[in-house]
Amino acid sequence: EKATEDTKAPAKPEIKTDLTDKAGTKTPVEVTAEPGSKVELFDKDGNKIGEGVADENGKATITPTKELPAGDVTAKATDPAGNVSEPSD
């Protein structure tokens, strides 16, 4: 049996934490993503502000390394094969 290479990008992660009024804090952010994938948070300018790993249930809780910015925060997932998802909505 031939092993198949994982070339499919993970599904787009979903930020579950309501970030309304959280700018200027380091509130942990819960994100759902493909289990085992590395999940990274980015500010509206594309700067990484935190990362975590999704557990077997696909949940990652990320404590930002910088205060949450005003404006959009997005997440991207990278699976163990190195495939990167589209950014979250």
Secondary structure, 3 states (H helix, E strand, C coil): CCCCCCCCCCCCCEECCCCCCCCCCCCCEEEECCCCCEEEEECCCCCEEEEEECCCCCEEEECCCCCCCCCCCEEEEECCCCCECCCCC
